[in-house]
Amino acid sequence: MGAYTKAVSHLSSEEVMERIKSTRGFRNIQKWLVIWNAIVDPRPAVEIANHTGMAKQTVHNIISEYNRKGPQVMERPGRGGRRKAYLGWEEEEQILKGFEDMAITGQVATANDVKRALEEYIGHEVHKSTVYRIMKKHGWRKVVPRPSHVAKDKEKQDDFKKNSPRK
């Protein structure tokens, strides 16, 4: 077998077990289990991987990072989420609220107006697709009056014009 995979004792096995119990999310618990196995029963990474249901290289990566940087490495945000947004949800909502108030009074709110307001708030230019995504995310949609009714019949209109009495 290969060399034993050991974890540096940043935390005791009891503290690691407490972290396992208090951690949410399957993937995060699995990482703490790798650390716990390496502290309590050091053995080759292949065995720890088989025991925890992870790949051998993942076990090496977790133990290596834990040994170098300590337990704070394990408490990163999970996968996904909004990490590259210009503004938070509440800030976006606040900007759009001003346009909602305008629309209630009968004024028209356009995407260009929203874009200008966003750029002023953020301090730099944003692409128009960003504006449309923000608007869609907050339940806004493009509402414009139709140029003509959807159920119109051109023949009936012409017939009405020909046969209607003159005033």
Buried (B, 14 or more C-beta within 10 A) or exposed (E): EEEEBEBEEBBEBEBBBEBBEEBEEEEBBBBBBBBBBBBEEBBBBBBBBEBBEBEBEBBBBBBEEBBEEEBEBBEEEEEEEEEEBBBEEEBBBEBBEEBEEEEEEEEEBEBEBBBEBBBEBBEEEBEEEBBBEBBEBBEBEEEEEEEEEEEEEEEEEEEEEEEEEEE
